[in-house]
Amino acid sequence: MLAKVIGTRDLDFKASDGKEIKGKQIFVAYHQDGVSGEMVDKIFVNHDSPLVDVSYKFGDEYDFVYEIHGFRSKPQLIDIKKDGKSLVSPLSKAF
């Protein structure tokens, strides 16, 4: 998914159910058929993912690469690319 990064926010708190929420939210804007202008969304990256350390230039476009395992599985973010190149070092991709 090609999307323009418009902001980020670090998260570290306990939810009302006691679950620890720690990671980074990435706020993005992208084009979608049937929408005038741009759609906006947020992407969560868990604190223990190598993707959490990617740095962004706000306003630039990045390719968020997802993978789906199984018929009803939720898509999982597996890479972030800029100009066709992964922004995650090959050594840290063992997740």
MDTraj code that builds the backbone (N, CA, C; nanometers):
import mdtraj as md
import numpy as np

residues = "MET LEU ALA LYS VAL ILE GLY THR ARG ASP LEU ASP PHE LYS ALA SER ASP GLY LYS GLU ILE LYS GLY LYS GLN ILE PHE VAL ALA TYR HIS GLN ASP GLY VAL SER GLY GLU MET VAL ASP LYS ILE PHE VAL ASN HIS ASP SER PRO LEU VAL ASP VAL SER TYR LYS PHE GLY ASP GLU TYR ASP PHE VAL TYR GLU ILE HIS GLY PHE ARG SER LYS PRO GLN LEU ILE ASP ILE LYS LYS ASP GLY LYS SER LEU VAL SER PRO LEU SER LYS ALA PHE".split()
xyz = np.array([
    [0.0850, -0.1171, 0.0000],
    [0.0000, 0.0000, 0.0000],
    [0.0895, 0.1232, 0.0000],
    [0.0797, 0.2043, -0.1037],
    [0.1541, 0.3299, -0.1075],
    [0.0773, 0.4347, -0.0281],
    [0.1472, 0.4996, 0.0639],
    [0.0817, 0.5994, 0.1484],
    [0.1808, 0.7067, 0.1890],
    [0.1307, 0.8276, 0.2037],
    [0.2112, 0.9406, 0.2487],
    [0.2058, 0.9441, 0.4007],
    [0.3229, 0.9480, 0.4650],
    [0.3280, 0.9557, 0.6106],
    [0.3109, 1.1017, 0.6516],
    [0.2105, 1.1254, 0.7366],
    [0.1816, 1.2620, 0.7796],
    [0.2072, 1.2833, 0.9284],
    [0.2403, 1.1765, 1.0020],
    [0.2708, 1.1917, 1.1443],
    [0.2964, 1.0576, 1.2103],
    [0.3557, 1.0623, 1.3293],
    [0.3781, 0.9416, 1.4093],
    [0.3527, 0.9752, 1.5561],
    [0.3258, 0.8699, 1.6344],
    [0.3084, 0.8878, 1.7788],
    [0.3571, 0.7613, 1.8488],
    [0.4442, 0.7789, 1.9489],
    [0.4880, 0.6667, 2.0309],
    [0.3819, 0.6378, 2.1360],
    [0.3560, 0.5092, 2.1590],
    [0.2561, 0.4673, 2.2567],
    [0.3203, 0.3794, 2.3628],
    [0.2803, 0.3992, 2.4884],
    [0.3255, 0.3150, 2.5988],
    [0.2271, 0.3352, 2.7140],
    [0.1246, 0.2479, 2.7198],
    [0.0231, 0.2599, 2.8245],
    [-0.0439, 0.1254, 2.8459],
    [-0.1236, 0.1158, 2.9514],
    [-0.2040, -0.0039, 2.9774],
    [-0.3486, 0.0272, 2.9404],
    [-0.4067, -0.0630, 2.8631],
    [-0.5468, -0.0495, 2.8239],
    [-0.6357, -0.0814, 2.9433],
    [-0.7641, -0.0541, 2.9303],
    [-0.8571, -0.0782, 3.0410],
    [-0.8647, -0.2253, 3.0805],
    [-0.8295, -0.3149, 2.9884],
    [-0.8284, -0.4580, 3.0209],
    [-0.6946, -0.5037, 3.0801],
    [-0.6018, -0.4087, 3.1026],
    [-0.4725, -0.4400, 3.1624],
    [-0.3640, -0.4756, 3.0625],
    [-0.4004, -0.4892, 2.9359],
    [-0.3031, -0.5236, 2.8326],
    [-0.2105, -0.4052, 2.8050],
    [-0.0796, -0.4336, 2.7964],
    [0.0179, -0.3280, 2.7682],
    [0.0174, -0.2971, 2.6191],
    [0.0065, -0.1700, 2.5870],
    [0.0103, -0.1212, 2.4499],
    [0.1396, -0.0413, 2.4364],
    [0.2316, -0.0947, 2.3582],
    [0.3609, -0.0289, 2.3421],
    [0.4037, -0.0424, 2.1967],
    [0.4324, 0.0705, 2.1341],
    [0.4741, 0.0694, 1.9951],
    [0.4622, 0.2075, 1.9347],
    [0.4348, 0.2113, 1.8038],
    [0.4273, 0.3385, 1.7315],
    [0.3063, 0.3376, 1.6396],
    [0.2338, 0.4485, 1.6400],
    [0.1279, 0.4699, 1.5420],
    [0.1870, 0.5546, 1.4302],
    [0.1555, 0.5151, 1.3074],
    [0.1984, 0.5909, 1.1905],
    [0.0717, 0.6404, 1.1221],
    [0.0582, 0.7699, 1.1086],
    [-0.0592, 0.8292, 1.0459],
    [-0.0285, 0.8514, 0.8981],
    [-0.1178, 0.8001, 0.8109],
    [-0.0923, 0.8025, 0.6676],
    [-0.2132, 0.8561, 0.5911],
    [-0.1850, 0.9030, 0.4694],
    [-0.2887, 0.9454, 0.3756],
    [-0.2595, 0.8776, 0.2420],
    [-0.3659, 0.8341, 0.1734],
    [-0.3469, 0.7634, 0.0465],
    [-0.4691, 0.7820, -0.0417],
    [-0.4510, 0.7554, -0.1700],
    [-0.5605, 0.7646, -0.2665],
    [-0.6360, 0.6327, -0.2712],
    [-0.7666, 0.6427, -0.2831],
    [-0.8503, 0.5235, -0.2961],
    [-0.9602, 0.5534, -0.3968],
    [-0.9879, 0.4553, -0.4807],
    [-1.0943, 0.4712, -0.5796],
    [-1.2256, 0.5078, -0.5111],
    [-1.2974, 0.6003, -0.5726],
    [-1.4271, 0.6411, -0.5201],
    [-1.4204, 0.7489, -0.4137],
    [-1.2990, 0.7941, -0.3802],
    [-1.2830, 0.8969, -0.2773],
    [-1.2262, 1.0225, -0.3429],
    [-1.2934, 1.1360, -0.3223],
    [-1.2389, 1.2633, -0.3680],
    [-1.1385, 1.3095, -0.2646],
    [-1.0156, 1.3328, -0.3064],
    [-0.9104, 1.3696, -0.2123],
    [-0.8385, 1.2454, -0.1646],
    [-0.8059, 1.2395, -0.0364],
    [-0.7302, 1.1280, 0.0182],
    [-0.8013, 1.0660, 0.1378],
    [-0.7787, 0.9366, 0.1557],
    [-0.8228, 0.8648, 0.2757],
    [-0.7118, 0.8810, 0.3794],
    [-0.7476, 0.8759, 0.5063],
    [-0.6478, 0.8780, 0.6127],
    [-0.6679, 0.7555, 0.7013],
    [-0.5581, 0.7107, 0.7601],
    [-0.5631, 0.5915, 0.8438],
    [-0.4439, 0.5952, 0.9368],
    [-0.4396, 0.4992, 1.0291],
    [-0.3233, 0.4845, 1.1148],
    [-0.2801, 0.3395, 1.1139],
    [-0.1507, 0.3199, 1.1219],
    [-0.0892, 0.1878, 1.1215],
    [-0.0178, 0.1716, 1.2550],
    [-0.0394, 0.0580, 1.3219],
    [0.0279, 0.0320, 1.4488],
    [0.1435, -0.0634, 1.4256],
    [0.2597, -0.0300, 1.4827],
    [0.3769, -0.1169, 1.4784],
    [0.4151, -0.1483, 1.6223],
    [0.4163, -0.2765, 1.6565],
    [0.4479, -0.3204, 1.7921],
    [0.5932, -0.2869, 1.8286],
    [0.6176, -0.2621, 1.9571],
    [0.7497, -0.2194, 2.0039],
    [0.8598, -0.3212, 1.9768],
    [0.8265, -0.4500, 1.9643],
    [0.9299, -0.5504, 1.9429],
    [0.9515, -0.5844, 1.7952],
    [0.8864, -0.5118, 1.7062],
    [0.9054, -0.5308, 1.5626],
    [1.0241, -0.4478, 1.5144],
    [1.1057, -0.5007, 1.4230],
    [1.2140, -0.4199, 1.3668],
    [1.1619, -0.3004, 1.2870],
    [1.0348, -0.3019, 1.2501],
    [0.9757, -0.1912, 1.1755],
    [0.9539, -0.0673, 1.2610],
    [0.9586, -0.0819, 1.3935],
    [0.9323, 0.0311, 1.4828],
    [1.0427, 0.1374, 1.4737],
    [1.1612, 0.0992, 1.4310],
    [1.2743, 0.1928, 1.4265],
    [1.2879, 0.2680, 1.2950],
    [1.1988, 0.2432, 1.2002],
    [1.2036, 0.3150, 1.0732],
    [1.1745, 0.4625, 1.0995],
    [1.2539, 0.5510, 1.0380],
    [1.2274, 0.6941, 1.0519],
    [1.1681, 0.7460, 0.9209],
    [1.0865, 0.8479, 0.9309],
    [1.0107, 0.8975, 0.8174],
    [1.0365, 1.0451, 0.7958],
    [1.0232, 1.0860, 0.6714],
    [1.0187, 1.2273, 0.6375],
    [0.8717, 1.2569, 0.6093],
    [0.8096, 1.3360, 0.6952],
    [0.6676, 1.3635, 0.6814],
    [0.6396, 1.4270, 0.5447],
    [0.5345, 1.3774, 0.4814],
    [0.4970, 1.4234, 0.3482],
    [0.5486, 1.3332, 0.2373],
    [0.6444, 1.2438, 0.2679],
    [0.6961, 1.1502, 0.1685],
    [0.6097, 1.0251, 0.1622],
    [0.6151, 0.9580, 0.0477],
    [0.5359, 0.8375, 0.0262],
    [0.6208, 0.7130, 0.0504],
    [0.5617, 0.6158, 0.1181],
    [0.6273, 0.4895, 0.1512],
    [0.5372, 0.3755, 0.1082],
    [0.5972, 0.2591, 0.0846],
    [0.5219, 0.1398, 0.0487],
    [0.5151, 0.0496, 0.1714],
    [0.3963, 0.0334, 0.2276],
    [0.3735, -0.0532, 0.3429],
    [0.3335, -0.1903, 0.2885],
    [0.4192, -0.2895, 0.3123],
    [0.4025, -0.4228, 0.2536],
    [0.3383, -0.5146, 0.3569],
    [0.2247, -0.5738, 0.3181],
    [0.1496, -0.6627, 0.4064],
    [0.1524, -0.8052, 0.3529],
    [0.1348, -0.9000, 0.4453],
    [0.1260, -1.0411, 0.4107],
    [0.0067, -1.0995, 0.4846],
    [-0.0648, -1.1909, 0.4167],
    [-0.1800, -1.2556, 0.4783],
    [-0.1528, -1.4054, 0.4830],
    [-0.1654, -1.4645, 0.6024],
    [-0.1507, -1.6084, 0.6201],
    [-0.2881, -1.6662, 0.6514],
    [-0.3376, -1.7511, 0.5650],
    [-0.4668, -1.8146, 0.5913],
    [-0.5821, -1.7347, 0.5366],
    [-0.6965, -1.7999, 0.5315],
    [-0.8162, -1.7429, 0.4701],
    [-0.8725, -1.6241, 0.5479],
    [-0.8793, -1.6329, 0.6786],
    [-0.9421, -1.5277, 0.7586],
    [-0.8423, -1.4496, 0.8434],
    [-0.7172, -1.4592, 0.8070],
    [-0.6135, -1.3919, 0.8858],
    [-0.6136, -1.2413, 0.8617],
    [-0.5733, -1.1705, 0.9630],
    [-0.5577, -1.0264, 0.9533],
    [-0.4242, -0.9984, 0.8817],
    [-0.4230, -0.9057, 0.7847],
    [-0.2970, -0.8733, 0.7177],
    [-0.1923, -0.8248, 0.8193],
    [-0.0679, -0.8690, 0.8007],
    [0.0406, -0.8284, 0.8904],
    [0.1431, -0.7473, 0.8129],
    [0.1827, -0.6344, 0.8699],
    [0.2851, -0.5502, 0.8100],
    [0.4190, -0.6217, 0.8199],
    [0.4843, -0.6457, 0.7040],
    [0.6102, -0.7195, 0.7055],
    [0.7293, -0.6360, 0.6590],
    [0.7039, -0.5218, 0.5933],
    [0.8152, -0.4395, 0.5464],
    [0.7643, -0.2993, 0.5165],
    [0.8571, -0.2050, 0.5171],
    [0.8287, -0.0682, 0.4765],
    [0.9386, -0.0299, 0.3792],
    [0.8987, 0.0173, 0.2600],
    [0.9958, 0.0481, 0.1556],
    [0.9846, 0.1932, 0.1120],
    [1.0962, 0.2455, 0.0679],
    [1.1018, 0.3794, 0.0096],
    [1.1791, 0.3666, -0.1205],
    [1.1199, 0.4083, -0.2301],
    [1.1824, 0.3980, -0.3622],
    [1.2257, 0.2555, -0.3921],
    [1.1442, 0.1575, -0.3530],
    [1.1705, 0.0176, -0.3818],
    [1.2699, -0.0514, -0.2904],
    [1.3264, 0.0211, -0.1949],
    [1.4260, -0.0370, -0.1044],
    [1.3705, -0.0483, 0.0367],
    [1.3948, -0.1638, 0.0984],
    [1.3489, -0.1857, 0.2351],
    [1.4193, -0.0893, 0.3307],
    [1.3442, -0.0381, 0.4272],
    [1.4010, 0.0513, 0.5279],
    [1.4418, -0.0230, 0.6544],
    [1.4284, -0.1552, 0.6517],
    [1.4639, -0.2397, 0.7657],
    [1.5890, -0.3171, 0.7273],
    [1.6873, -0.3186, 0.8167],
    [1.8100, -0.3912, 0.7855],
    [1.7813, -0.5406, 0.7734],
    [1.8513, -0.6097, 0.6816],
    [1.8282, -0.7548, 0.6630],
    [1.8488, -0.8351, 0.7908],
    [1.9371, -0.7932, 0.8792],
    [1.9636, -0.8670, 1.0034],
    [1.8457, -0.8611, 1.1001],
    [1.7674, -0.7540, 1.0936],
    [1.6578, -0.7388, 1.1881],
    [1.5260, -0.7957, 1.1358],
    [1.5247, -0.8533, 1.0172],
    [1.4004, -0.9042, 0.9587],
    [1.3599, -1.0399, 1.0089],
    [1.4339, -1.0967, 1.0995],
    [1.3998, -1.2302, 1.1510],
    [1.2928, -1.2188, 1.2591],
    [1.1708, -1.1860, 1.2203],
    [1.0589, -1.1780, 1.3141],
    [0.9517, -1.2627, 1.2645],
])
top = md.Topology()
chain = top.add_chain()
for i, resn in enumerate(residues, 1):
    res = top.add_residue(resn, chain, resSeq=i)
    for name in ("N", "CA", "C"):
        top.add_atom(name, md.element.get_by_symbol(name[0]), res)
traj = md.Trajectory(xyz[None], top)
